[in-house]
Amino acid sequence: GRRGLDAQGMVVLLLNEEIEAEALQAMMSASPLPLESAFRLRYNTLLKLYALESYDVELLVRRSFYTYQRVGALPEIARRRAALEAEA
């Protein structure tokens, strides 16, 4: 699905003859693995992007999956912080 728009998505699975039915069943019925963004904005990347004067680097960061994950995690982080402050 599209991030933030769809409640469900679709998966296309290309099978070969080596996959056994039991293994496929286990794979399809298991819980999904968490998806973590590997986006890391490094100094060299920033320099290259700023060299393209028409490119909006801030927009790239705001629309990244990394930012989407971090913004979604803010309520949980605030709850944990409040709990820790209450303990102190």
Biopython code that builds the backbone (N, CA, C, O; Angstrom):
import numpy as np
from Bio.PDB.StructureBuilder import StructureBuilder

atoms = [
    (1, "GLY", "N", (0.816, -1.183, 0.000)),
    (1, "GLY", "CA", (0.000, 0.000, 0.000)),
    (1, "GLY", "C", (0.858, 1.244, 0.000)),
    (1, "GLY", "O", (2.074, 1.187, 0.179)),
    (2, "ARG", "N", (0.208, 2.349, -0.202)),
    (2, "ARG", "CA", (0.901, 3.634, -0.201)),
    (2, "ARG", "C", (0.984, 4.146, 1.220)),
    (2, "ARG", "O", (-0.013, 4.160, 1.941)),
    (3, "ARG", "N", (2.167, 4.565, 1.624)),
    (3, "ARG", "CA", (2.444, 4.987, 2.990)),
    (3, "ARG", "C", (1.464, 6.068, 3.432)),
    (3, "ARG", "O", (1.361, 7.129, 2.817)),
    (4, "GLY", "N", (0.744, 5.771, 4.520)),
    (4, "GLY", "CA", (-0.163, 6.732, 5.094)),
    (4, "GLY", "C", (-1.500, 6.851, 4.389)),
    (4, "GLY", "O", (-2.375, 7.575, 4.863)),
    (5, "LEU", "N", (-1.687, 6.160, 3.267)),
    (5, "LEU", "CA", (-2.933, 6.269, 2.518)),
    (5, "LEU", "C", (-3.751, 4.989, 2.523)),
    (5, "LEU", "O", (-4.980, 5.041, 2.567)),
    (6, "ASP", "N", (-3.094, 3.854, 2.479)),
    (6, "ASP", "CA", (-3.793, 2.576, 2.365)),
    (6, "ASP", "C", (-3.640, 1.767, 3.645)),
    (6, "ASP", "O", (-2.568, 1.729, 4.249)),
    (7, "ALA", "N", (-4.730, 1.123, 4.047)),
    (7, "ALA", "CA", (-4.674, 0.250, 5.222)),
    (7, "ALA", "C", (-4.016, -1.077, 4.882)),
    (7, "ALA", "O", (-3.448, -1.726, 5.760)),
    (8, "GLN", "N", (-4.082, -1.485, 3.639)),
    (8, "GLN", "CA", (-3.507, -2.751, 3.202)),
    (8, "GLN", "C", (-2.719, -2.539, 1.914)),
    (8, "GLN", "O", (-2.923, -1.564, 1.190)),
    (9, "GLY", "N", (-1.824, -3.467, 1.652)),
    (9, "GLY", "CA", (-1.057, -3.438, 0.424)),
    (9, "GLY", "C", (-1.098, -4.797, -0.243)),
    (9, "GLY", "O", (-1.708, -5.733, 0.275)),
    (10, "MET", "N", (-0.462, -4.904, -1.368)),
    (10, "MET", "CA", (-0.425, -6.160, -2.104)),
    (10, "MET", "C", (1.018, -6.636, -2.223)),
    (10, "MET", "O", (1.960, -5.844, -2.256)),
    (11, "VAL", "N", (1.155, -7.949, -2.284)),
    (11, "VAL", "CA", (2.472, -8.558, -2.436)),
    (11, "VAL", "C", (2.454, -9.406, -3.689)),
    (11, "VAL", "O", (1.511, -10.159, -3.930)),
    (12, "VAL", "N", (3.496, -9.280, -4.481)),
    (12, "VAL", "CA", (3.675, -10.147, -5.642)),
    (12, "VAL", "C", (4.800, -11.102, -5.288)),
    (12, "VAL", "O", (5.917, -10.679, -4.991)),
    (13, "LEU", "N", (4.503, -12.373, -5.321)),
    (13, "LEU", "CA", (5.467, -13.395, -4.928)),
    (13, "LEU", "C", (5.797, -14.260, -6.132)),
    (13, "LEU", "O", (4.928, -14.948, -6.667)),
    (14, "LEU", "N", (7.045, -14.224, -6.557)),
    (14, "LEU", "CA", (7.490, -15.045, -7.675)),
    (14, "LEU", "C", (8.032, -16.353, -7.126)),
    (14, "LEU", "O", (9.050, -16.373, -6.434)),
    (15, "LEU", "N", (7.363, -17.421, -7.431)),
    (15, "LEU", "CA", (7.743, -18.725, -6.901)),
    (15, "LEU", "C", (8.584, -19.502, -7.906)),
    (15, "LEU", "O", (8.521, -19.277, -9.114)),
    (16, "ASN", "N", (9.368, -20.418, -7.363)),
    (16, "ASN", "CA", (10.040, -21.383, -8.217)),
    (16, "ASN", "C", (9.724, -22.772, -7.677)),
    (16, "ASN", "O", (9.094, -22.905, -6.628)),
    (17, "GLU", "N", (10.143, -23.763, -8.365)),
    (17, "GLU", "CA", (9.784, -25.136, -7.996)),
    (17, "GLU", "C", (10.504, -25.638, -6.748)),
    (17, "GLU", "O", (10.148, -26.692, -6.220)),
    (18, "GLU", "N", (11.508, -24.909, -6.269)),
    (18, "GLU", "CA", (12.277, -25.346, -5.111)),
    (18, "GLU", "C", (11.559, -25.075, -3.789)),
    (18, "GLU", "O", (11.893, -25.693, -2.778)),
    (19, "ILE", "N", (10.596, -24.179, -3.772)),
    (19, "ILE", "CA", (9.893, -23.847, -2.532)),
    (19, "ILE", "C", (8.812, -24.882, -2.271)),
    (19, "ILE", "O", (7.958, -25.145, -3.119)),
    (20, "GLU", "N", (8.868, -25.457, -1.092)),
    (20, "GLU", "CA", (7.871, -26.463, -0.722)),
    (20, "GLU", "C", (6.622, -25.776, -0.187)),
    (20, "GLU", "O", (6.694, -24.656, 0.319)),
    (21, "ALA", "N", (5.482, -26.443, -0.297)),
    (21, "ALA", "CA", (4.204, -25.871, 0.121)),
    (21, "ALA", "C", (4.214, -25.504, 1.606)),
    (21, "ALA", "O", (3.667, -24.467, 1.982)),
    (22, "GLU", "N", (4.823, -26.334, 2.454)),
    (22, "GLU", "CA", (4.858, -26.052, 3.888)),
    (22, "GLU", "C", (5.672, -24.789, 4.185)),
    (22, "GLU", "O", (5.292, -23.977, 5.028)),
    (23, "ALA", "N", (6.786, -24.638, 3.486)),
    (23, "ALA", "CA", (7.627, -23.457, 3.689)),
    (23, "ALA", "C", (6.893, -22.201, 3.236)),
    (23, "ALA", "O", (6.986, -21.157, 3.882)),
    (24, "LEU", "N", (6.168, -22.299, 2.131)),
    (24, "LEU", "CA", (5.406, -21.163, 1.638)),
    (24, "LEU", "C", (4.293, -20.802, 2.621)),
    (24, "LEU", "O", (4.064, -19.625, 2.899)),
    (25, "GLN", "N", (3.609, -21.807, 3.139)),
    (25, "GLN", "CA", (2.536, -21.566, 4.107)),
    (25, "GLN", "C", (3.084, -20.872, 5.353)),
    (25, "GLN", "O", (2.474, -19.929, 5.857)),
    (26, "ALA", "N", (4.215, -21.329, 5.845)),
    (26, "ALA", "CA", (4.826, -20.721, 7.031)),
    (26, "ALA", "C", (5.225, -19.270, 6.754)),
    (26, "ALA", "O", (5.053, -18.403, 7.611)),
    (27, "MET", "N", (5.751, -19.011, 5.569)),
    (27, "MET", "CA", (6.184, -17.668, 5.195)),
    (27, "MET", "C", (4.982, -16.721, 5.099)),
    (27, "MET", "O", (5.049, -15.586, 5.570)),
    (28, "MET", "N", (3.913, -17.173, 4.508)),
    (28, "MET", "CA", (2.757, -16.316, 4.277)),
    (28, "MET", "C", (1.920, -16.100, 5.545)),
    (28, "MET", "O", (1.222, -15.091, 5.651)),
    (29, "SER", "N", (1.976, -17.017, 6.493)),
    (29, "SER", "CA", (1.158, -16.877, 7.691)),
    (29, "SER", "C", (1.935, -16.279, 8.869)),
    (29, "SER", "O", (1.352, -16.023, 9.922)),
    (30, "ALA", "N", (3.214, -16.059, 8.706)),
    (30, "ALA", "CA", (4.028, -15.488, 9.781)),
    (30, "ALA", "C", (3.782, -13.989, 9.905)),
    (30, "ALA", "O", (3.291, -13.352, 8.973)),
    (31, "SER", "N", (4.123, -13.442, 11.045)),
    (31, "SER", "CA", (4.033, -11.995, 11.241)),
    (31, "SER", "C", (5.083, -11.309, 10.378)),
    (31, "SER", "O", (6.174, -11.848, 10.192)),
    (32, "PRO", "N", (4.773, -10.140, 9.853)),
    (32, "PRO", "CA", (5.759, -9.442, 9.022)),
    (32, "PRO", "C", (6.927, -8.941, 9.860)),
    (32, "PRO", "O", (6.774, -8.608, 11.035)),
    (33, "LEU", "N", (8.074, -8.897, 9.240)),
    (33, "LEU", "CA", (9.256, -8.344, 9.909)),
    (33, "LEU", "C", (9.151, -6.829, 9.914)),
    (33, "LEU", "O", (8.597, -6.251, 8.979)),
    (34, "PRO", "N", (9.668, -6.175, 10.938)),
    (34, "PRO", "CA", (9.617, -4.710, 10.954)),
    (34, "PRO", "C", (10.484, -4.144, 9.837)),
    (34, "PRO", "O", (11.550, -4.673, 9.526)),
    (35, "LEU", "N", (10.014, -3.083, 9.255)),
    (35, "LEU", "CA", (10.726, -2.429, 8.165)),
    (35, "LEU", "C", (11.371, -1.170, 8.707)),
    (35, "LEU", "O", (10.677, -0.259, 9.157)),
    (36, "GLU", "N", (12.679, -1.112, 8.668)),
    (36, "GLU", "CA", (13.429, 0.036, 9.153)),
    (36, "GLU", "C", (14.079, 0.746, 7.982)),
    (36, "GLU", "O", (14.685, 0.107, 7.121)),
    (37, "SER", "N", (13.960, 2.034, 7.946)),
    (37, "SER", "CA", (14.570, 2.820, 6.883)),
    (37, "SER", "C", (16.095, 2.778, 7.009)),
    (37, "SER", "O", (16.642, 2.860, 8.108)),
    (38, "ALA", "N", (16.759, 2.651, 5.878)),
    (38, "ALA", "CA", (18.213, 2.682, 5.845)),
    (38, "ALA", "C", (18.714, 4.049, 5.368)),
    (38, "ALA", "O", (19.902, 4.222, 5.093)),
    (39, "PHE", "N", (17.803, 5.010, 5.273)),
    (39, "PHE", "CA", (18.137, 6.346, 4.789)),
    (39, "PHE", "C", (19.073, 7.041, 5.764)),
    (39, "PHE", "O", (18.743, 7.207, 6.938)),
    (40, "ARG", "N", (20.220, 7.441, 5.286)),
    (40, "ARG", "CA", (21.171, 8.203, 6.084)),
    (40, "ARG", "C", (21.704, 9.317, 5.187)),
    (40, "ARG", "O", (22.335, 9.060, 4.161)),
    (41, "LEU", "N", (21.444, 10.525, 5.581)),
    (41, "LEU", "CA", (21.894, 11.667, 4.807)),
    (41, "LEU", "C", (23.292, 12.032, 5.277)),
    (41, "LEU", "O", (23.478, 12.520, 6.391)),
    (42, "ARG", "N", (24.259, 11.794, 4.428)),
    (42, "ARG", "CA", (25.660, 12.030, 4.775)),
    (42, "ARG", "C", (26.154, 13.358, 4.174)),
    (42, "ARG", "O", (25.527, 13.924, 3.279)),
    (43, "TYR", "N", (27.262, 13.823, 4.678)),
    (43, "TYR", "CA", (27.818, 15.102, 4.266)),
    (43, "TYR", "C", (28.048, 15.147, 2.754)),
    (43, "TYR", "O", (27.693, 16.128, 2.101)),
    (44, "ASN", "N", (28.636, 14.100, 2.204)),
    (44, "ASN", "CA", (28.934, 14.060, 0.777)),
    (44, "ASN", "C", (27.648, 14.115, -0.061)),
    (44, "ASN", "O", (27.608, 14.771, -1.102)),
    (45, "THR", "N", (26.616, 13.434, 0.393)),
    (45, "THR", "CA", (25.341, 13.446, -0.312)),
    (45, "THR", "C", (24.746, 14.851, -0.298)),
    (45, "THR", "O", (24.222, 15.322, -1.307)),
    (46, "LEU", "N", (24.832, 15.514, 0.853)),
    (46, "LEU", "CA", (24.330, 16.886, 0.947)),
    (46, "LEU", "C", (25.042, 17.820, -0.029)),
    (46, "LEU", "O", (24.407, 18.643, -0.689)),
    (47, "LEU", "N", (26.348, 17.687, -0.112)),
    (47, "LEU", "CA", (27.096, 18.539, -1.036)),
    (47, "LEU", "C", (26.650, 18.317, -2.477)),
    (47, "LEU", "O", (26.473, 19.272, -3.234)),
    (48, "LYS", "N", (26.472, 17.065, -2.848)),
    (48, "LYS", "CA", (26.024, 16.767, -4.213)),
    (48, "LYS", "C", (24.626, 17.312, -4.475)),
    (48, "LYS", "O", (24.353, 17.837, -5.555)),
    (49, "LEU", "N", (23.744, 17.189, -3.494)),
    (49, "LEU", "CA", (22.380, 17.677, -3.677)),
    (49, "LEU", "C", (22.334, 19.204, -3.730)),
    (49, "LEU", "O", (21.576, 19.772, -4.515)),
    (50, "TYR", "N", (23.133, 19.865, -2.907)),
    (50, "TYR", "CA", (23.171, 21.326, -2.952)),
    (50, "TYR", "C", (23.787, 21.833, -4.255)),
    (50, "TYR", "O", (23.495, 22.950, -4.682)),
    (51, "ALA", "N", (24.630, 21.026, -4.885)),
    (51, "ALA", "CA", (25.205, 21.414, -6.169)),
    (51, "ALA", "C", (24.125, 21.473, -7.248)),
    (51, "ALA", "O", (24.237, 22.240, -8.204)),
    (52, "LEU", "N", (23.083, 20.663, -7.091)),
    (52, "LEU", "CA", (21.938, 20.721, -7.996)),
    (52, "LEU", "C", (21.001, 21.796, -7.454)),
    (52, "LEU", "O", (20.100, 21.493, -6.671)),
    (53, "GLU", "N", (21.197, 23.012, -7.850)),
    (53, "GLU", "CA", (20.510, 24.139, -7.229)),
    (53, "GLU", "C", (18.990, 24.020, -7.290)),
    (53, "GLU", "O", (18.296, 24.600, -6.455)),
    (54, "SER", "N", (18.467, 23.285, -8.252)),
    (54, "SER", "CA", (17.021, 23.180, -8.377)),
    (54, "SER", "C", (16.443, 22.105, -7.450)),
    (54, "SER", "O", (15.226, 21.927, -7.392)),
    (55, "TYR", "N", (17.312, 21.388, -6.723)),
    (55, "TYR", "CA", (16.841, 20.287, -5.884)),
    (55, "TYR", "C", (16.590, 20.780, -4.470)),
    (55, "TYR", "O", (17.438, 21.468, -3.901)),
    (56, "ASP", "N", (15.443, 20.443, -3.890)),
    (56, "ASP", "CA", (15.082, 20.859, -2.536)),
    (56, "ASP", "C", (15.452, 19.747, -1.548)),
    (56, "ASP", "O", (14.726, 18.762, -1.412)),
    (57, "VAL", "N", (16.575, 19.912, -0.869)),
    (57, "VAL", "CA", (17.082, 18.906, 0.058)),
    (57, "VAL", "C", (16.139, 18.741, 1.247)),
    (57, "VAL", "O", (15.908, 17.621, 1.703)),
    (58, "GLU", "N", (15.602, 19.831, 1.743)),
    (58, "GLU", "CA", (14.688, 19.753, 2.888)),
    (58, "GLU", "C", (13.438, 18.946, 2.533)),
    (58, "GLU", "O", (12.930, 18.189, 3.361)),
    (59, "LEU", "N", (12.948, 19.106, 1.316)),
    (59, "LEU", "CA", (11.787, 18.335, 0.874)),
    (59, "LEU", "C", (12.124, 16.846, 0.823)),
    (59, "LEU", "O", (11.304, 16.009, 1.201)),
    (60, "LEU", "N", (13.320, 16.519, 0.360)),
    (60, "LEU", "CA", (13.764, 15.126, 0.324)),
    (60, "LEU", "C", (13.721, 14.509, 1.717)),
    (60, "LEU", "O", (13.236, 13.391, 1.891)),
    (61, "VAL", "N", (14.223, 15.231, 2.697)),
    (61, "VAL", "CA", (14.257, 14.725, 4.072)),
    (61, "VAL", "C", (12.835, 14.609, 4.623)),
    (61, "VAL", "O", (12.491, 13.595, 5.231)),
    (62, "ARG", "N", (12.008, 15.634, 4.417)),
    (62, "ARG", "CA", (10.634, 15.597, 4.935)),
    (62, "ARG", "C", (9.817, 14.451, 4.347)),
    (62, "ARG", "O", (8.963, 13.895, 5.037)),
    (63, "ARG", "N", (10.058, 14.086, 3.098)),
    (63, "ARG", "CA", (9.285, 13.031, 2.440)),
    (63, "ARG", "C", (9.909, 11.645, 2.550)),
    (63, "ARG", "O", (9.385, 10.691, 1.977)),
    (64, "SER", "N", (10.997, 11.519, 3.261)),
    (64, "SER", "CA", (11.673, 10.227, 3.353)),
    (64, "SER", "C", (10.927, 9.280, 4.292)),
    (64, "SER", "O", (10.230, 9.715, 5.209)),
    (65, "PHE", "N", (11.084, 7.997, 4.050)),
    (65, "PHE", "CA", (10.488, 6.982, 4.915)),
    (65, "PHE", "C", (11.084, 7.073, 6.312)),
    (65, "PHE", "O", (10.393, 6.806, 7.295)),
    (66, "TYR", "N", (12.340, 7.440, 6.411)),
    (66, "TYR", "CA", (13.013, 7.613, 7.698)),
    (66, "TYR", "C", (12.267, 8.643, 8.547)),
    (66, "TYR", "O", (11.977, 8.389, 9.717)),
    (67, "THR", "N", (11.955, 9.803, 7.963)),
    (67, "THR", "CA", (11.230, 10.837, 8.693)),
    (67, "THR", "C", (9.832, 10.356, 9.058)),
    (67, "THR", "O", (9.359, 10.604, 10.167)),
    (68, "TYR", "N", (9.180, 9.679, 8.146)),
    (68, "TYR", "CA", (7.848, 9.135, 8.408)),
    (68, "TYR", "C", (7.870, 8.214, 9.628)),
    (68, "TYR", "O", (6.992, 8.298, 10.487)),
    (69, "GLN", "N", (8.869, 7.338, 9.704)),
    (69, "GLN", "CA", (8.984, 6.440, 10.853)),
    (69, "GLN", "C", (9.266, 7.206, 12.138)),
    (69, "GLN", "O", (8.683, 6.903, 13.179)),
    (70, "ARG", "N", (10.144, 8.184, 12.077)),
    (70, "ARG", "CA", (10.519, 8.923, 13.279)),
    (70, "ARG", "C", (9.351, 9.765, 13.799)),
    (70, "ARG", "O", (9.131, 9.826, 15.009)),
    (71, "VAL", "N", (8.615, 10.404, 12.922)),
    (71, "VAL", "CA", (7.470, 11.208, 13.345)),
    (71, "VAL", "C", (6.407, 10.300, 13.960)),
    (71, "VAL", "O", (5.773, 10.672, 14.947)),
    (72, "GLY", "N", (6.209, 9.121, 13.391)),
    (72, "GLY", "CA", (5.249, 8.173, 13.949)),
    (72, "GLY", "C", (5.655, 7.666, 15.313)),
    (72, "GLY", "O", (4.798, 7.266, 16.101)),
    (73, "ALA", "N", (6.937, 7.674, 15.609)),
    (73, "ALA", "CA", (7.435, 7.174, 16.886)),
    (73, "ALA", "C", (7.400, 8.235, 17.992)),
    (73, "ALA", "O", (7.615, 7.910, 19.159)),
    (74, "LEU", "N", (7.137, 9.474, 17.648)),
    (74, "LEU", "CA", (7.189, 10.549, 18.644)),
    (74, "LEU", "C", (6.220, 10.359, 19.817)),
    (74, "LEU", "O", (6.626, 10.594, 20.955)),
    (75, "PRO", "N", (4.969, 9.951, 19.608)),
    (75, "PRO", "CA", (4.089, 9.763, 20.768)),
    (75, "PRO", "C", (4.619, 8.723, 21.763)),
    (75, "PRO", "O", (4.530, 8.916, 22.976)),
    (76, "GLU", "N", (5.165, 7.632, 21.250)),
    (76, "GLU", "CA", (5.718, 6.600, 22.139)),
    (76, "GLU", "C", (6.947, 7.128, 22.879)),
    (76, "GLU", "O", (7.130, 6.835, 24.060)),
    (77, "ILE", "N", (7.774, 7.891, 22.206)),
    (77, "ILE", "CA", (8.955, 8.478, 22.849)),
    (77, "ILE", "C", (8.522, 9.440, 23.947)),
    (77, "ILE", "O", (9.120, 9.458, 25.023)),
    (78, "ALA", "N", (7.486, 10.244, 23.689)),
    (78, "ALA", "CA", (6.985, 11.181, 24.701)),
    (78, "ALA", "C", (6.422, 10.428, 25.906)),
    (78, "ALA", "O", (6.618, 10.855, 27.044)),
    (79, "ARG", "N", (5.726, 9.313, 25.669)),
    (79, "ARG", "CA", (5.197, 8.508, 26.787)),
    (79, "ARG", "C", (6.323, 7.932, 27.628)),
    (79, "ARG", "O", (6.266, 7.963, 28.858)),
    (80, "ARG", "N", (7.355, 7.402, 26.960)),
    (80, "ARG", "CA", (8.488, 6.826, 27.705)),
    (80, "ARG", "C", (9.213, 7.904, 28.505)),
    (80, "ARG", "O", (9.618, 7.672, 29.644)),
    (81, "ARG", "N", (9.375, 9.089, 27.902)),
    (81, "ARG", "CA", (10.035, 10.179, 28.609)),
    (81, "ARG", "C", (9.241, 10.577, 29.846)),
    (81, "ARG", "O", (9.813, 10.763, 30.920)),
    (82, "ALA", "N", (7.907, 10.711, 29.697)),
    (82, "ALA", "CA", (7.064, 11.086, 30.823)),
    (82, "ALA", "C", (7.134, 10.038, 31.928)),
    (82, "ALA", "O", (7.154, 10.381, 33.110)),
    (83, "ALA", "N", (7.170, 8.759, 31.546)),
    (83, "ALA", "CA", (7.257, 7.688, 32.548)),
    (83, "ALA", "C", (8.579, 7.756, 33.301)),
    (83, "ALA", "O", (8.613, 7.571, 34.518)),
    (84, "LEU", "N", (9.670, 8.022, 32.579)),
    (84, "LEU", "CA", (10.987, 8.132, 33.217)),
    (84, "LEU", "C", (11.064, 9.348, 34.135)),
    (84, "LEU", "O", (11.646, 9.287, 35.218)),
    (85, "GLU", "N", (10.467, 10.455, 33.684)),
    (85, "GLU", "CA", (10.469, 11.648, 34.534)),
    (85, "GLU", "C", (9.638, 11.436, 35.788)),
    (85, "GLU", "O", (9.969, 11.956, 36.853)),
    (86, "ALA", "N", (8.556, 10.670, 35.664)),
    (86, "ALA", "CA", (7.711, 10.393, 36.820)),
    (86, "ALA", "C", (8.442, 9.518, 37.836)),
    (86, "ALA", "O", (8.230, 9.648, 39.042)),
    (87, "GLU", "N", (9.297, 8.634, 37.348)),
    (87, "GLU", "CA", (10.074, 7.769, 38.245)),
    (87, "GLU", "C", (11.156, 8.542, 38.985)),
    (87, "GLU", "O", (11.523, 8.182, 40.103)),
    (88, "ALA", "N", (11.668, 9.601, 38.369)),
    (88, "ALA", "CA", (12.798, 10.356, 38.949)),
    (88, "ALA", "C", (12.402, 11.219, 40.099)),
    (88, "ALA", "O", (13.246, 11.904, 40.677)),
]
sb = StructureBuilder()
sb.init_structure("model")
sb.init_model(0)
sb.init_chain("A")
sb.init_seg("    ")
for serial, (resi, resn, name, xyz) in enumerate(atoms, 1):
    if name == "N":
        sb.init_residue(resn, " ", resi, " ")
    sb.init_atom(name, np.array(xyz, "f"), 0.0, 1.0, " ", f" {name:<3s}", serial, name[0])
structure = sb.get_structure()
